[in-house]
Amino acid sequence: MVPDRDVRALFLAHRRELEVYLTRQVSCRDTAADLLQETFVRLVQQPPTADLSNVRAYLYRIARNLVIDHFRRHGRRQTVIMPVEDLHAIADEAVPIDQALDAEQRLMLLRQAIADLPERTRQIFTLNRIDGLTYAEVAEFLGISESSVQKHLAKALLHAMRRIEAPCD
């Protein structure tokens, strides 16, 4: 800990320059005064083993860290007030209804196309494309060759693409 007499001398020696620095950083004299006080509180709280060979630099480091903490806290709590007219300029992230309906229809067609596949082809498609198994893993799981898995997948994908592209057939 820094002895009280030394803290008083340090405060008198560095208060003005730290106050100017902090005011420039936060653009508010009251906030700067609070941060200045906290800077010296933190200095006093340092253990006796702390290296205070360059006290001025140490005070600036404490002050800089307090400014960073201040802006982090302030940024999280800050609410920006804007006119209602400006809200119209904010892009709507929702998918347009026609695109959503189109996607839903295509998904329904894909599900129907998968349901129409022969059992083995549907099983291979599901294991690979939905469950994420590799060709080798599907082949091992079903006890068939990898080339057989590839042929079934090609058949399933071709069937699904045809059904989605020409749903009225």
Rosetta silent file (secondary structure, phi, psi, omega in degrees, C-alpha in Angstrom):
SEQUENCE: MVPDRDVRALFLAHRRELEVYLTRQVSCRDTAADLLQETFVRLVQQPPTADLSNVRAYLYRIARNLVIDHFRRHGRRQTVIMPVEDLHAIADEAVPIDQALDAEQRLMLLRQAIADLPERTRQIFTLNRIDGLTYAEVAEFLGISESSVQKHLAKALLHAMRRIEAPCD
SCORE:     score description
SCORE:     0.000 S_00000001
   1 L     0.000  148.476  178.147    0.000    0.000    0.000 S_00000001
   2 L   -86.414  128.174  179.474    1.050    3.556   -0.679 S_00000001
   3 L   -58.489  148.877 -177.032    1.356    5.603    2.550 S_00000001
   4 H   -55.088  -42.379 -178.411   -1.327    8.290    2.983 S_00000001
   5 H   -62.708  -39.467  179.668    1.186   11.116    2.911 S_00000001
   6 H   -68.653  -37.622  178.707    2.599    9.842   -0.390 S_00000001
   7 H   -62.955  -42.154  178.985   -0.895    9.523   -1.906 S_00000001
   8 H   -62.051  -44.772  179.559   -1.634   13.124   -1.019 S_00000001
   9 H   -65.271  -41.231  178.351    1.618   14.271   -2.600 S_00000001
  10 H   -65.103  -40.955  179.592    0.989   12.132   -5.696 S_00000001
  11 H   -61.694  -46.882 -179.873   -2.557   13.450   -5.970 S_00000001
  12 H   -64.478  -34.467 -177.350   -1.383   17.057   -5.788 S_00000001
  13 H   -76.679  -32.906 -170.804    1.401   16.385   -8.284 S_00000001
  14 H  -118.084   -6.192 -175.176   -0.639   14.507  -10.923 S_00000001
  15 H   -55.222  -50.536 -173.070   -4.295   15.458  -10.380 S_00000001
  16 H   -63.922  -47.502 -177.818   -4.484   18.242  -12.949 S_00000001
  17 H   -68.017  -36.176  176.770   -2.813   16.409  -15.847 S_00000001
  18 H   -68.305  -37.767  178.444   -4.815   13.221  -15.189 S_00000001
  19 H   -63.107  -43.056  177.621   -8.022   15.246  -14.982 S_00000001
  20 H   -63.363  -45.233  179.362   -7.282   16.870  -18.365 S_00000001
  21 H   -59.438  -49.942 -177.422   -6.443   13.466  -19.870 S_00000001
  22 H   -65.785  -37.482  178.959   -9.606   11.832  -18.527 S_00000001
  23 H   -64.709  -40.575  176.271  -11.829   14.738  -19.591 S_00000001
  24 H   -63.007  -37.744 -176.807  -10.483   14.474  -23.147 S_00000001
  25 H   -70.874  -43.165 -173.717  -11.115   10.746  -23.137 S_00000001
  26 H  -105.722   -7.067  177.596  -14.695   10.735  -21.836 S_00000001
  27 L    57.139   33.091  178.443  -15.843   14.256  -22.810 S_00000001
  28 L  -153.293  120.312 -176.616  -17.517   14.794  -19.458 S_00000001
  29 H   -64.668  -39.140 -178.615  -15.981   16.612  -16.487 S_00000001
  30 H   -65.538  -44.964  178.066  -18.125   14.791  -13.918 S_00000001
  31 H   -64.189  -41.049  178.506  -17.264   11.362  -15.293 S_00000001
  32 H   -61.057  -40.253  178.815  -13.602   12.378  -15.514 S_00000001
  33 H   -64.112  -41.201  177.473  -13.683   13.447  -11.855 S_00000001
  34 H   -63.038  -44.037 -179.280  -15.163   10.081  -10.865 S_00000001
  35 H   -67.776  -35.381  176.711  -12.533    8.220  -12.865 S_00000001
  36 H   -61.602  -47.076  178.912   -9.761   10.368  -11.378 S_00000001
  37 H   -61.252  -44.476  179.543  -10.917    9.492   -7.877 S_00000001
  38 H   -63.689  -33.105  178.010  -11.141    5.802   -8.794 S_00000001
  39 H   -59.938  -45.970 -178.992   -7.612    5.973  -10.238 S_00000001
  40 H   -74.154  -30.678  174.665   -6.190    7.010   -6.866 S_00000001
  41 H   -62.229  -44.366  179.338   -8.378    4.507   -5.010 S_00000001
  42 H   -65.374  -35.440  177.758   -6.893    1.767   -7.168 S_00000001
  43 H   -63.033  -45.408 -179.330   -3.404    3.099   -6.530 S_00000001
  44 H   -63.581  -31.626 -176.892   -3.956    2.951   -2.760 S_00000001
  45 L   -78.005   -6.537 -178.857   -5.261   -0.627   -3.067 S_00000001
  46 L   -67.023  140.394  179.090   -2.026   -1.862   -4.649 S_00000001
  47 L   -67.986  158.364 -178.926   -0.106   -4.355   -2.515 S_00000001
  48 L   -59.649  -22.018 -178.661    3.207   -3.243   -1.035 S_00000001
  49 L   -82.834   -6.531 -178.636    4.991   -5.532   -3.496 S_00000001
  50 L   -63.869  139.811  179.942    3.627   -3.652   -6.555 S_00000001
  51 L   -80.655  103.824 -178.918    6.326   -2.072   -8.718 S_00000001
  52 L  -112.867   38.975 -178.413    5.670    1.645   -8.453 S_00000001
  53 L   -67.180  -31.056  176.888    9.030    2.824   -9.784 S_00000001
  54 L  -123.075   82.314 -173.323    7.274    5.039  -12.355 S_00000001
  55 H   -61.874  -39.373 -179.253    4.151    6.171  -10.505 S_00000001
  56 H   -59.535  -47.985  178.600    3.091    8.634  -13.202 S_00000001
  57 H   -63.298  -38.232  179.821    3.034    5.912  -15.883 S_00000001
  58 H   -64.914  -41.169  177.491    1.253    3.592  -13.463 S_00000001
  59 H   -62.930  -42.203  178.461   -1.436    6.224  -12.803 S_00000001
  60 H   -65.079  -37.128  178.707   -1.969    6.706  -16.537 S_00000001
  61 H   -65.485  -43.315  176.974   -2.276    2.952  -17.044 S_00000001
  62 H   -60.964  -46.899 -178.963   -4.912    2.734  -14.300 S_00000001
  63 H   -60.971  -44.354  179.746   -6.741    5.747  -15.776 S_00000001
  64 H   -61.428  -43.575  178.795   -6.642    4.294  -19.299 S_00000001
  65 H   -64.040  -37.105  177.432   -8.037    0.968  -18.066 S_00000001
  66 H   -66.697  -37.251  177.005  -10.816    2.774  -16.224 S_00000001
  67 H   -63.625  -44.323  178.531  -11.715    4.695  -19.401 S_00000001
  68 H   -59.928  -47.444  178.608  -11.888    1.413  -21.328 S_00000001
  69 H   -60.766  -40.298  178.988  -14.104   -0.123  -18.640 S_00000001
  70 H   -58.969  -48.359 -178.112  -16.288    2.992  -18.644 S_00000001
  71 H   -69.265  -32.395  175.448  -16.906    2.778  -22.391 S_00000001
  72 H   -63.380  -47.672  178.813  -17.573   -0.947  -22.231 S_00000001
  73 H   -64.720  -44.528 -178.183  -20.215   -0.433  -19.560 S_00000001
  74 H   -63.446  -40.657 -179.258  -21.601    2.648  -21.283 S_00000001
  75 H   -65.140  -34.004  179.656  -21.785    0.899  -24.660 S_00000001
  76 H   -73.463  -29.425 -176.731  -23.805   -1.978  -23.246 S_00000001
  77 H   -95.446  -12.631 -172.254  -26.347    0.313  -21.598 S_00000001
  78 L   -69.091  133.437  175.451  -26.613    2.937  -24.300 S_00000001
  79 L  -116.912  127.633 -179.780  -29.947    3.294  -26.055 S_00000001
  80 L   -93.062  125.319  178.213  -30.067    5.251  -29.256 S_00000001
  81 L   -95.599  127.778 -179.479  -33.171    7.365  -29.663 S_00000001
  82 L  -134.464  152.244  178.557  -34.205    7.870  -33.253 S_00000001
  83 L   -64.659  150.185 -179.752  -37.174    9.443  -34.962 S_00000001
  84 H   -58.389  -34.096 -179.212  -39.967    7.110  -36.031 S_00000001
  85 H   -60.747  -33.034 -179.049  -39.419    8.135  -39.666 S_00000001
  86 H   -71.348  -19.777 -179.896  -35.922    6.611  -39.548 S_00000001
  87 H   -65.698  -25.664  179.548  -37.342    3.220  -38.598 S_00000001
  88 L   -69.106  -23.198 -178.578  -38.640    2.799  -42.157 S_00000001
  89 L   -80.702  -11.645 -179.649  -35.057    2.835  -43.434 S_00000001
  90 L   -75.744  127.703 -177.765  -34.127   -0.239  -41.367 S_00000001
  91 L   -67.906  137.519  176.669  -33.965   -3.282  -43.616 S_00000001
  92 L   -82.703  121.247 -177.625  -36.429   -6.039  -42.858 S_00000001
  93 L   -85.021   -6.150  179.803  -34.477   -9.260  -42.331 S_00000001
  94 L   -69.949  145.167  176.502  -37.543  -11.442  -42.724 S_00000001
  95 L   -70.338  132.883  177.802  -37.763  -13.532  -45.856 S_00000001
  96 L   -55.860  145.576 -173.982  -40.415  -12.138  -48.201 S_00000001
  97 H   -57.684  -38.024 -179.357  -43.635  -14.141  -48.002 S_00000001
  98 H   -67.191  -36.272  177.301  -43.479  -15.264  -51.636 S_00000001
  99 H   -70.238  -38.763  178.840  -39.956  -16.653  -51.144 S_00000001
 100 H   -64.825  -42.516  178.425  -40.967  -18.357  -47.910 S_00000001
 101 H   -65.555  -39.794  178.126  -43.971  -19.970  -49.582 S_00000001
 102 H   -62.806  -44.015  179.393  -41.824  -21.057  -52.534 S_00000001
 103 H   -64.180  -41.035  179.331  -39.252  -22.608  -50.192 S_00000001
 104 H   -64.582  -40.070  178.830  -41.978  -24.360  -48.229 S_00000001
 105 H   -65.889  -41.855  179.048  -43.498  -25.728  -51.422 S_00000001
 106 H   -64.861  -38.016  177.657  -40.100  -26.961  -52.654 S_00000001
 107 H   -65.180  -40.367  177.875  -39.473  -28.646  -49.294 S_00000001
 108 H   -63.228  -41.767  178.008  -42.857  -30.367  -49.513 S_00000001
 109 H   -64.580  -39.494  178.680  -42.010  -31.573  -53.033 S_00000001
 110 H   -64.217  -44.530  178.013  -38.624  -32.847  -51.838 S_00000001
 111 H   -60.181  -41.627  178.864  -40.239  -34.751  -48.962 S_00000001
 112 H   -65.859  -40.248  179.340  -42.727  -36.304  -51.374 S_00000001
 113 H   -63.445  -41.093  178.404  -39.938  -37.193  -53.802 S_00000001
 114 H   -66.164  -40.457  179.398  -37.982  -38.893  -51.019 S_00000001
 115 H   -64.275  -29.478 -179.125  -41.095  -40.756  -49.890 S_00000001
 116 H   -78.598  -11.728 -177.602  -41.616  -42.031  -53.461 S_00000001
 117 L   -69.980  152.903  171.694  -38.127  -43.588  -53.606 S_00000001
 118 L   -58.519  152.154 -173.965  -37.651  -47.336  -53.231 S_00000001
 119 H   -50.643  -51.078 -176.444  -36.967  -48.303  -49.605 S_00000001
 120 H   -63.679  -43.402 -179.820  -33.213  -48.987  -50.007 S_00000001
 121 H   -64.851  -42.783  178.013  -32.600  -45.788  -52.017 S_00000001
 122 H   -62.618  -41.076  179.779  -34.577  -43.725  -49.505 S_00000001
 123 H   -63.933  -43.886  179.175  -32.608  -45.274  -46.633 S_00000001
 124 H   -65.335  -44.492  178.429  -29.254  -44.513  -48.312 S_00000001
 125 H   -58.752  -46.921 -178.460  -30.341  -40.948  -49.133 S_00000001
 126 H   -63.545  -45.146 -179.608  -31.467  -40.350  -45.553 S_00000001
 127 H   -63.006  -40.212 -176.987  -28.307  -41.778  -44.014 S_00000001
 128 H   -81.958  -54.826 -171.210  -26.038  -39.728  -46.266 S_00000001
 129 H   -83.836  -26.363 -178.179  -27.839  -36.436  -46.868 S_00000001
 130 H  -103.358  -46.522 -178.930  -29.818  -36.069  -43.653 S_00000001
 131 L   -83.812  -15.455  174.772  -27.840  -38.006  -41.040 S_00000001
 132 L    82.954   16.320  177.875  -24.492  -36.955  -42.539 S_00000001
 133 L   -75.053  147.827  177.370  -22.848  -40.349  -42.901 S_00000001
 134 L   -76.408  169.272  177.264  -20.112  -40.719  -45.507 S_00000001
 135 H   -56.545  -44.898 -178.102  -20.414  -43.133  -48.423 S_00000001
 136 H   -62.927  -41.191 -179.610  -18.101  -45.548  -46.604 S_00000001
 137 H   -67.436  -39.782  177.627  -20.115  -45.316  -43.379 S_00000001
 138 H   -64.784  -44.930 -179.516  -23.404  -45.901  -45.217 S_00000001
 139 H   -59.932  -45.488 -179.874  -21.884  -48.842  -47.091 S_00000001
 140 H   -65.862  -42.595 -178.355  -20.571  -50.401  -43.889 S_00000001
 141 H   -61.319  -40.954 -176.667  -23.844  -49.780  -42.027 S_00000001
 142 H   -95.133   -6.416  179.738  -25.931  -51.436  -44.756 S_00000001
 143 L    70.853   36.625  178.521  -23.386  -54.062  -45.737 S_00000001
 144 L  -127.670  173.704 -179.583  -23.135  -52.934  -49.372 S_00000001
 145 L   -79.603  159.786  177.035  -20.360  -51.482  -51.548 S_00000001
 146 H   -65.272  -36.519  179.981  -19.552  -47.775  -51.777 S_00000001
 147 H   -65.688  -32.368  176.054  -20.281  -47.814  -55.500 S_00000001
 148 H   -66.738  -40.885  176.920  -23.746  -49.162  -54.724 S_00000001
 149 H   -60.243  -46.314 -179.096  -24.259  -46.287  -52.277 S_00000001
 150 H   -61.939  -41.492  179.730  -23.165  -43.801  -54.968 S_00000001
 151 H   -64.581  -43.551  178.218  -25.532  -45.327  -57.558 S_00000001
 152 H   -63.905  -40.858  179.192  -28.497  -45.170  -55.161 S_00000001
 153 H   -65.467  -41.598  178.758  -27.663  -41.554  -54.248 S_00000001
 154 H   -61.162  -43.057  178.763  -27.383  -40.555  -57.895 S_00000001
 155 H   -62.371  -44.346 -178.750  -30.764  -42.152  -58.544 S_00000001
 156 H   -65.589  -44.495 -179.122  -32.305  -40.398  -55.504 S_00000001
 157 H   -65.773  -42.514  178.140  -30.884  -36.972  -56.393 S_00000001
 158 H   -61.473  -44.948  178.644  -31.966  -37.223  -60.027 S_00000001
 159 H   -60.730  -46.432 -178.898  -35.466  -38.236  -58.947 S_00000001
 160 H   -63.582  -43.659  179.979  -35.675  -35.376  -56.391 S_00000001
 161 H   -63.095  -41.966  179.470  -34.436  -32.762  -58.873 S_00000001
 162 H   -64.379  -40.618 -178.707  -36.935  -33.871  -61.512 S_00000001
 163 H   -67.623  -38.030 -179.552  -39.801  -33.785  -59.010 S_00000001
 164 H   -72.955  -39.156 -177.606  -38.897  -30.307  -57.755 S_00000001
 165 H   -74.657  -34.030 -178.776  -38.360  -28.839  -61.218 S_00000001
 166 L  -129.269   73.541 -174.264  -41.489  -30.361  -62.721 S_00000001
 167 L   -67.611  -15.717 -175.900  -43.960  -30.893  -59.852 S_00000001
 168 L   -89.432   -2.949 -178.760  -46.973  -31.416  -62.096 S_00000001
 169 L   -70.006    0.000    0.000  -45.684  -34.608  -63.783 S_00000001
